[in-house]
């Protein structure tokens, strides 16, 4: 389900918990209604931390989601 003023989602990621490579408002845009997204170009053996935000047509962005992490095999 999406909100009527939802414009899309942004993915933020980095190699340290709570610290992301993208500045606030500059996360990877994944569009409206996306339920999956594959981040490419990650380094083998590294641990990456991810959060997601939602933003509206005016550019207002939600707080970060709960953080998750993945060790890249």
C-alpha positions in Angstrom: 0.0 0.0 0.0 1.3 3.5 -0.8 0.3 6.9 0.4 -1.3 9.2 -2.2 1.5 11.8 -1.9 4.3 9.2 -1.9 6.8 10.0 -4.7 9.4 7.2 -4.0 12.0 5.7 -1.8 15.7 6.2 -1.2 18.2 3.6 -0.2 21.3 4.6 1.9 24.2 2.3 2.6 27.7 2.3 4.0 30.3 0.1 5.7 29.8 1.5 9.2 26.6 1.3 11.3 24.8 4.6 11.2 27.2 6.1 8.6 26.1 6.1 5.0 28.0 7.0 1.8 25.1 9.2 0.6 24.3 12.5 2.1 20.8 13.1 3.5 18.4 13.6 0.6 20.8 12.0 -1.8 20.1 8.3 -1.3 19.7 5.9 -4.2 16.2 6.6 -5.7 14.3 3.4 -6.2 10.9 4.7 -7.3 7.4 4.5 -6.0 6.0 1.1 -5.1 9.3 -0.7 -5.3 9.4 -3.6 -2.9 13.0 -4.8 -3.8 16.1 -3.2 -5.0 19.6 -4.7 -5.8 22.6 -2.5 -4.9 25.5 -3.4 -7.1 29.3 -2.7 -6.9 29.7 -3.8 -3.3 33.1 -5.1 -2.1 33.4 -8.8 -1.4 34.0 -9.6 2.3 32.7 -6.2 3.4 29.8 -5.6 5.8 27.3 -3.0 4.5 24.5 -1.3 6.5 21.3 -0.2 4.9 18.4 2.1 5.6 15.5 3.3 3.5 13.5 6.5 3.5 10.2 7.6 1.8 9.8 11.0 0.2 6.9 13.0 -1.2 6.4 15.2 -4.3 7.7 18.2 -2.3 10.9 16.4 -1.4 10.0 15.9 2.3 11.8 12.8 3.4 10.9 10.4 6.3 13.3 9.4 9.0 15.6 6.4 8.3 14.0 3.0 8.6 15.5 0.5 11.0 19.0 -0.4 9.9 19.9 -3.9 8.5 23.2 -5.2 7.5 24.7 -7.8 5.1 28.1 -9.3 4.8 28.9 -9.6 1.1 30.3 -13.1 0.3 
